[in-house]
């Protein structure tokens, strides 16, 4: 029997159900929302953790939907076999009962204020168009209908959009005779974009006004659910919302509704008969802790399983790295002082760091202190909670990198930063020492570059391999080969000059577990070059002069040994 397809990138609940995609049932979030009776709810979670699909599911459940012809739409079939149907009539009675306003700001990230504001206006206008049946009621005054038409037609008067959600709520309540459910997805995308693009003040004023009129002074409001990555502090966006219920990654409530739990991943693996992938998935995509609930990255789990099923891939890949904006990490590394650089090295080495944690943040404040940066990385999914403790009146969070996927982001970002930095340096002295067999000079130069780099250490020498490749990248008239199959194995690095009369180089690397192991490590690398016959390819290609280098590293120290190969 054919298995259900996995919903890669599908964020519309009806489409998932209509086309029989695999769906991890999160419908009990409806019960919890109704039980808690919170008026305005802000869910903050990292990008790609199922927020959009959850909001679209809520829309499908709550909405008294009217189609383009003015007919009522029955959406009950979309919940026929879902968990919410077993919760009781006190919850089912809310199905299809309310008008719903649904807005997503995830596409509001243009390069300038005018274009971004137009995109937000367009999103609002499209929701007005979806509900234009309200113009048929006699409960709206003609002046109100004219205002409705102006907003729907993207009128140039920007002032009419400041309270456009609130006005639409009133129109919908007049037509349906029911209070309105408001759902806003990724509310903070335009704010993040505006910060980096240089129009943060204008965007903050507009979003604050939009939120206040829709969520505080709106008498037509029944329930509101907002999603985003961050809670932009009360002093910025939510200053006027004393009715706001914030559910963040440190909250115990609603923890299981965004991301996949351990049991949900196990059920998925059993359904697709891929139980043997459990260890890989846990290593690469698990590690998040929302409240006290362990959570997997849902986007990455689905993408990996789809790759295994459809493309027969055999190893995990960093899918989340291709969807999230890593600009904050880049900025952090660019501006890192010695303390921050050391802390980055610690977490890259598998250690933890403890920082004061606070949920309120503004983009303007991110660079006011290094602690704000660590807060940002935590709430956006680049760090996980390990423990919390009080120091005086301040809450401190012990944090670590959650999994291999996120570690990959750090490694790639750090190496890209190092590559750009290296491009600005004059590496001629290092290259001359290398090609002339000056081992001691080369050793001192490498130590110097290590001291100003952000290093992360592991026993597979992966950082040092990429580090040395970066130093060699500007070596002219040479072909640089990495992990090249030659002789009876693979040499770490081969440097082959285009002119066979020039000196070729073999570099073998090793990482010592302690400082006193540097000397012995160097000797072993040179022995490996000889015993594995790494020089075979160079000899066959006619190179007469071949230098063999063994380089052993321990943290920011190294030992370099060199031998000239004799035929």
GUVEX-67176 format. One record per residue (C-alpha): x negated, y, z; residue in three letters. Coordinates in steps of 0.02 Angstrom, whole numbers, plus 50000, padded with zeros to 5 digits. Layout:
XYZALA/...
end
This chain:
500005000050000UNK/499335017149950UNK/498785028550092UNK/499405046250113UNK/498285059850042UNK/497395071450161UNK/497985089750156UNK/496375098450105UNK/496675117150113UNK/498585115250118UNK/499315127250245UNK/501165126150200UNK/502115114350314UNK/503505110650188UNK/502225105850056UNK/501355094050177UNK/503005085250215UNK/503765085950039UNK/502215078549957UNK/501945065750096UNK/500225071450151UNK/499505064750313UNK/500115075850454UNK/499515076250633UNK/501115080150727UNK/500945096350825UNK/502815100250837UNK/502865099251027UNK/502105116651028UNK/503915122150997UNK/504455114351162UNK/503035122351258UNK/503395139551184UNK/505225138251232UNK/504845131351404UNK/503645145351448UNK/504805158851381UNK/503335170451346UNK/503935185451247UNK/502345189051147UNK/501005175651128UNK/499255178151058UNK/498305162151015UNK/496445164750986UNK/495515150450905UNK/494035148750785UNK/494385149650599UNK/495035133850515UNK/495755126150673UNK/497525124150608UNK/498265140950658UNK/499065144650489UNK/499875127550470UNK/500535128650648UNK/501325145650615UNK/502095139650452UNK/502825124750546UNK/503575136650675UNK/504325147050534UNK/505115131550457UNK/505855126350624UNK/506545142750690UNK/507095151350530UNK/508885153950478UNK/508255153850299UNK/509185161850155UNK/508635157749977UNK/508535169649828UNK/510365166349784UNK/510955170649959UNK/511275152750011UNK/510825145550181UNK/509385132950179UNK/509435117650292UNK/507655113650349UNK/508095100150474UNK/507455086250362UNK/505675092650387UNK/505765087350569UNK/506725070950550UNK/505355059750619UNK/504365072550719UNK/504055072950907UNK/505105088450936UNK/506675078650889UNK/506435067651042UNK/506235082451159UNK/508095085351187UNK/509555095751123UNK/509015110851224UNK/507575112651100UNK/508405106250941UNK/509775119450959UNK/508475132750915UNK/508155124950744UNK/508705136050600UNK/509415148850719UNK/508385164750698UNK/507815176550561UNK/505915175350547UNK/504615188150492UNK/503025179650437UNK/501455189450392UNK/499685183650358UNK/498245196050357UNK/496895183350312UNK/496695190850137UNK/496525208750201UNK/494635209950185UNK/494265221850042UNK/492765233450026UNK/493625249950065UNK/495045256950169UNK/496225261250026UNK/496155243949948UNK/496305234850114UNK/497765245550169UNK/498615242450001UNK/498395223750027UNK/499245224850198UNK/500645235350122UNK/500845221949988UNK/500995208250119UNK/502335218250210UNK/503245222150047UNK/503285203749998UNK/504135199550163UNK/505405213350130UNK/505725205649958UNK/505955188450037UNK/507315195850149UNK/508115207850023UNK/509795199150046UNK/510035210750197UNK/510395224750073UNK/512075216450040UNK/512715219750215UNK/513785234650262UNK/512935235150431UNK/511495245450359UNK/511685263850322UNK/511265269850147UNK/509775279550213UNK/509135263350293UNK/509375254050129UNK/508385267450038UNK/506965265950163UNK/507015247050142UNK/506895248749952UNK/505445261049967UNK/504435249050074UNK/504895234549961UNK/504295244249807UNK/502605249149886UNK/503015267649897UNK/501515279349913UNK/502095286750079UNK/500955277150198UNK/501865283350354UNK/503355272050322UNK/502275256450347UNK/501725260950524UNK/503305253250599UNK/503815242650449UNK/503885226350549UNK/504995234150682UNK/506175241450550UNK/506315224750460UNK/506735216550627UNK/508195228350653UNK/508835225350477UNK/508745206550501UNK/509625207150669UNK/511035217250594UNK/511285204250456UNK/511055188150557UNK/511705194450724UNK/510225185950806UNK/508585192150877UNK/507045189950769UNK/505525178450780UNK/503925187250723UNK/502415176950667UNK/500775185750622UNK/499295175350563UNK/497465180750574UNK/497885198150639UNK/496035202150670UNK/495365198550494UNK/495655216450433UNK/494835223050593UNK/493265212450573UNK/493165217050390UNK/493425235550427UNK/492035235250556UNK/490745228650435UNK/491405239050289UNK/491395255450385UNK/493225260250413UNK/493555252350583UNK/494325267850663UNK/495655269750528UNK/496105251350534UNK/496185251050724UNK/497425265550730UNK/498545257550600UNK/498555239950674UNK/498855246950849UNK/500375256750788UNK/501035241850690UNK/500865230350842UNK/501605242550967UNK/503185245850866UNK/503415227350822UNK/502995219250989UNK/503345231551130UNK/504715243951085UNK/505645231950970UNK/507345227951045UNK/507695215650903UNK/506275203950955UNK/506645186351017UNK/504895178751013UNK/503205183150937UNK/501715172050901UNK/500095180050841UNK/498495171050794UNK/496705176750772UNK/494915173050820UNK/494735186250955UNK/495765196051077UNK/495335213751028UNK/495315222651195UNK/496765231851271UNK/495835248251251UNK/495865245451063UNK/497355235850992UNK/498425229051133UNK/498295243951251UNK/500185246051258UNK/500685227651266UNK/500955223451448UNK/502025208651391UNK/500585199751302UNK/500225181451345UNK/498465177351285UNK/498045159051255UNK/496185157851217UNK/494935143651206UNK/494705144551396UNK/496575142151429UNK/497245125051480UNK/498965128251405UNK/499285123851222UNK/497525116751209UNK/498005101251108UNK/498945110550971UNK/497455117950878UNK/496145105550822UNK/496205086650836UNK/496115077351001UNK/495125061351027UNK/496675050451012UNK/497255059350854UNK/495575056450770UNK/495615038150823UNK/497365036050750UNK/496815044150587UNK/495285032950572UNK/496355017550606UNK/497625022750473UNK/496275024850341UNK/495305009550403UNK/493755020050433UNK/493425016050616UNK/491585013850573UNK/491475032750543UNK/491965037150723UNK/490175039750784UNK/489715051150638UNK/491295061450658UNK/491015063450845UNK/489205068750822UNK/489575081350684UNK/491325088250717UNK/491765085350901UNK/491115095051049UNK/492375109151072UNK/493205111351240UNK/494845121051243UNK/495305122751426UNK/494975104951486UNK/495425096851319UNK/494085089851205UNK/494415094951025UNK/493735090750852UNK/493615103250709UNK/495135098250604UNK/494545106050441UNK/492895096750446UNK/493655080050499UNK/494915080450357UNK/493625086350230UNK/492395072650279UNK/493685058750276UNK/494305064750108UNK/492515064350045UNK/492285046650108UNK/493925040850028UNK/493895050549864UNK/492055053349828UNK/491265038849923UNK/490065050350016UNK/489045041050145UNK/488515054550267UNK/489305069650355UNK/489165087150283UNK/489375104650355UNK/491105109350288UNK/491505122950416UNK/489895132050370UNK/490635135550199UNK/492235143550266UNK/491715154850410UNK/490905171650406UNK/489175169750484UNK/488785188450478UNK/488745190150667UNK/487415176550685UNK/486405184850546UNK/486525201750633UNK/486085193750800UNK/484505185950731UNK/484005201750639UNK/484155212150798UNK/483545199050922UNK/482355205051055UNK/481105193451139UNK/482385187651269UNK/483725183751140UNK/482455175051029UNK/481945163951176UNK/483775160151216UNK/484115155351035UNK/482625143751040UNK/483315135851199UNK/485035131951127UNK/484245125850964UNK/483235113851070UNK/484805106651149UNK/484755116951308UNK/486145127651381UNK/486275146051423UNK/487375154451555UNK/488175171251515UNK/489545182051591UNK/491135178851493UNK/492585190651459UNK/494015189051336UNK/494255207451297UNK/493085213451161UNK/493005226251022UNK/491925224950868UNK/491185241850914UNK/490535234451077UNK/489745218851004UNK/487995226250994UNK/488085236351155UNK/487305221551245UNK/486645204451202UNK/487955197051321UNK/489335203651207UNK/488555194251061UNK/488545177951158UNK/490375180951202UNK/490775183351019UNK/489875167350970UNK/490815157651104UNK/492565163451059UNK/492285161150872UNK/491715142950888UNK/489825144250874UNK/489585139051056UNK/490545127351171UNK/490935128251356UNK/489965116351468UNK/490375123551638UNK/491005139251725UNK/490505146751891UNK/490675162951989UNK/489235174752024UNK/489955187852139UNK/491535193752052UNK/490955188951876UNK/491375172951785UNK/489875164751703UNK/490025151851565UNK/488695138751532UNK/488665136151344UNK/487855125151213UNK/487955121751026UNK/489485110451003UNK/488915098550867UNK/487765094950719UNK/488835104950599UNK/488645121050697UNK/486815117350728UNK/486615116650538UNK/487305134550528UNK/486035140850654UNK/484595131850568UNK/485035138050395UNK/485335155850454UNK/483695156150550UNK/482715149050404UNK/483495161450284UNK/483025175550402UNK/481245168550410UNK/481165166950220UNK/481675185250197UNK/480415190650328UNK/479035180450249UNK/479395188350079UNK/478875205150154UNK/477205198650221UNK/475515197750137UNK/475115179250150UNK/473535180250046UNK/472365177050195UNK/473355161350242UNK/473355154750063UNK/471485158050044UNK/471095148950206UNK/472175134250150UNK/471365132449978UNK/469595134550045UNK/469735121550183UNK/469615134350326UNK/470575124250454UNK/470225135150605UNK/470715151250515UNK/472295142950450UNK/472715136850625UNK/472595154350701UNK/473645162050562UNK/475015148850581UNK/475045151750770UNK/475285170250739UNK/476785167350626UNK/477525154850750UNK/477465167750889UNK/478575179950793UNK/479775166850727UNK/481315158950805UNK/480795141050829UNK/481815125650867UNK/480995109350908UNK/481395091250871UNK/480425075250852UNK/480795074150665UNK/479745089550628UNK/481165096850524UNK/480925114750584UNK/479045114350557UNK/479245106550386UNK/480375120750330UNK/479255133350419UNK/477705127950322UNK/478685127250159UNK/479215145250192UNK/477395150550213UNK/476945141750051UNK/478405148649949UNK/477435163449877UNK/475885153349830UNK/475625157549647UNK/475105145349511UNK/475605130449618UNK/477045118249612UNK/477675114849789UNK/478395097449817UNK/479265091849977UNK/479455073850037UNK/478665067849876UNK/478605049149845UNK/476775044749815UNK/475655029949855UNK/476515018949983UNK/477675032050057UNK/478215050250053UNK/477015064550083UNK/477745079150180UNK/477095092650063UNK/476085091949901UNK/475355107749822UNK/474965104349639UNK/474075118149542UNK/474625120349361UNK/472765120249316UNK/472015103149357UNK/470315111449386UNK/470975120049542UNK/471145112349715UNK/472675101749755UNK/473285100249934UNK/474185086950037UNK/474955092350203UNK/475605079950331UNK/476505086250486UNK/476815079350660UNK/477635085450820UNK/476795081750987UNK/477845078751142UNK/476555087751249UNK/475155100351225UNK/473745087951254UNK/474385077251111UNK/473935090050976UNK/472185083450941UNK/472725065350929UNK/474225070150821UNK/473085078750696UNK/471975063450682UNK/473475052150652UNK/474155063150512UNK/472505062350418UNK/472425043550443UNK/474205042250374UNK/473725051650216UNK/472295039350186UNK/473135023050236UNK/474735027050138UNK/473735032549985UNK/474645049249968UNK/473245055049852UNK/473735042449715UNK/474865054149617UNK/473595068249621UNK/472205056649563UNK/473275049849422UNK/473655067649366UNK/471795071349351UNK/471475082549501UNK/469645081949552UNK/469715092949707UNK/470965087349840UNK/471105093950018UNK/472025083850150UNK/472785093350298UNK/473485086350458UNK/474485098950560UNK/475185094550730UNK/476385106050823UNK/476915108251002UNK/478175122251022UNK/477265138150965UNK/475545129950964UNK/474735119750829UNK/473145110750783UNK/472515110050604UNK/471265097350537UNK/470615096350359UNK/469655083550257UNK/469105083950077UNK/469635068349983UNK/468215058349908UNK/468555046649762UNK/
end
